[in-house]
Amino acid sequence: MAQPVLAGVDGSAESLAAAQWAAREAVRRDRPLRLLHARSPYPRGGGGRSASAARRHLARRLLREAEDRIRAACPDVRLFDEQVEGPATEALVEAARQAELLVLGSRGLSAFTGFLLGSVSRGVVARTTRPVVLVRAGGETTDGHLVPSDGLPAARTGHRDVVLGLDVTEPCDEVVDFAFEAARSRGARLRAVHAWRAPGTPGPGATGPADGTHRAEEWLGFLSAVLRVWRDKYPDVPVVETVAEGRPGTVLVKAASGAGLLVVGHRTPGRPPVRRAGPVTHAVVHRADCAVAVVPHT
């Protein structure tokens, strides 16, 4: 069987939104959708057969609720589900090894720090070797569809841009290919964005803004050169190339405002494995107002 799109389900509004996003993505990719719920092996109040049976019953109810919503919103999806016992982070990381990608929910908006990412999502993003998409609940879905209060998608209105955050000094094929394929499958425009930083404050006699303009033109030339082969591979995807001076996280969050999906890379180092994402990934998954795809690469 083809590798599925995997969605983690815990009964929260965020996980239900993520599951619906995953269902539409599964249909676009012609993949089955797998829902996974991880039951805690250390429940409050102790264990025992009765407690274990109650946890299984609750998990079944949560999965059934997610299935009902998904089938109402996306009846063409091929759907199956599973519940496992164990820590959620480890269960999702392990299940993602056999998945096309993993979709998880964010935890809503904080007035001080932006979107909150739970410990499970943070752990999965830092450790998995498969792409992870983080989806927020409410407002707009991330593929260009409005969502009313009941969580189901409204009428189709087309697809918003896919934004690709790209470091032209170290371009990664997996990240670029994911973004182009996402734009192609949606019939959306791809906006490729590179953030650059000036080497230092101009000294006496420096040209200042003109010098910055020249550097921006050079970076745009690099970006165009990197994307040339991908434009040839995906001739039907309209591409807009943008460079901007500033911190990458800040530039990408601004560029993704109103977009359907933001795609960034996450370097997976050798041993020992890290337990957190890099600074750019951390910034965008907490502050971007659209879904964020984090694509691991070496």
VENCOR-V940009 format. One record per run of one state. SS is the DSSP state (h for helix, s for strand, l for the rest). FROM is the first residue (numbers start at 1). TO is the last residue. Records with the same first field share a line. If there is no record, write none. Layout:
BEGIN
SS: FROM-TO  FROM-TO
END
This chain:
BEGIN
l: 1-3  9-12  30-32  40-48  74-78  86-87  97-98  106-108  111-113  116-118  128-131  136-139  141-145  148-152  154-161  166-167  171-172  187-189  197-208  234-238  246-247  256-260  268-278  288-290  298-298
s: 4-8  33-39  79-85  99-105  109-110  114-115  132-135  140-140  146-147  153-153  162-165  190-196  239-245  261-267  291-297
h: 13-29  49-73  88-96  119-127  168-170  173-186  209-233  248-255  279-287
END
